[in-house]
C-alpha cells in the first residue's frame, strides 16, 4: 500500500514537471512571434496580393501604371495649369517625392486598421499571432511602394539626379520611419477597430490631415513664416513630416540647380523621428496585446 502511494506521488510530480514546459494557450511573444513565423507572414502577404489582383489583366503592373499616371496628372494640373510650384524649382519631382511617402503611409495604416476585422474567419477558427495581419498590411503597402519608387527614380534621373551617400541613407531612414510608424499605429487602430468600427472613419480623416500637414504640396518655409517657432518645432517632430523631408533631400535636392533652404539638422531630426516611430510601435504593441484576447468574440 505504501509503495502504491509513493508511486502515485512520483507520477504526480512527473506530470507537474512535464506540464511546466507547456506555454499557456493564446499567450504569445507579440512581434517576436511574427519573426518566428515569418513563413506565415509570407503566405498572408502573397494571399493579399493575389486577392487584390484577382481577375485583373495587368495584375501587379497596375502598381506601375497608377503612380505614373498620378505623377503626370499632378505635374500638369498643379505644376503647369495652377502653377502652384512657381516658388519651388523642379516642383513635379518635389511633389512626387513627398506623395509616394504619403501613399505608402496611407495604404499601410488604413489597411492595418482593417486587417483584424477583414480576417475575422481566421481569427475565429485558429490561433496564430494576430500581429501578423497588421504587419502583413504594411508589407503589402511596401510592395506597392516599390513601383512608385521606380517612377520617382526615373523622373529624378531625367532631371540630373546625383545624390551622395548621406542622402541615400536619409531616404532609407525615411522609409524605415514610415514603416515603423504605420506598424505601430496600425496595431493600435487595428485592435481598437475590433471593438469600435468608427476607428476606420477616424483613420480616413487622419489621412487627409496628414496629407495637408506634411510639406508635400508646399515648402516647409511657409510654415516658418506663418507660425511661431514652437509650432515649427512640433511640426518637424511629426515622423511623417520628417520622412517626407528626407525624401526631398534624397531625390529632389540633388536635381536643383540653385540654392534652396532645407530644414535644419535634418539627419538629427530623422533620428528623433525614428525614436517617435519606435514609441508608437511600443504603444501599439502594448494596446494590441491587452485587447487581442477578446478578438475572436468581437469580430
Secondary structure, DSSP 8 states (H G I E B T S, - for coil): -HHHHHHHHHHHHHHHHHHTTS--TT---THHHHHHTHHHHHHHHHHHHHHHTTT-SSGGGHHHHHHHHHHHHHIIIIIIIS-TTTTSTTHHHHHHHHHHHHHHHHHHHHHHHHHHHHTHHHHHH----THHHHHHHHHHHHHHHHHHHHHHHHHHHHTT----HHHHHHHHHHHHHHHHHHHHHHHHHHHHHHH-THHHHHHHHHHHHHHHHSTTSS-HHHHHHHS-HHHHHHHHT-HHHHHHHHHIIIIIGGG-SS-----TTHHHHHHHHHHHHHHHHHHHHHHHHHHGGGHHHH-
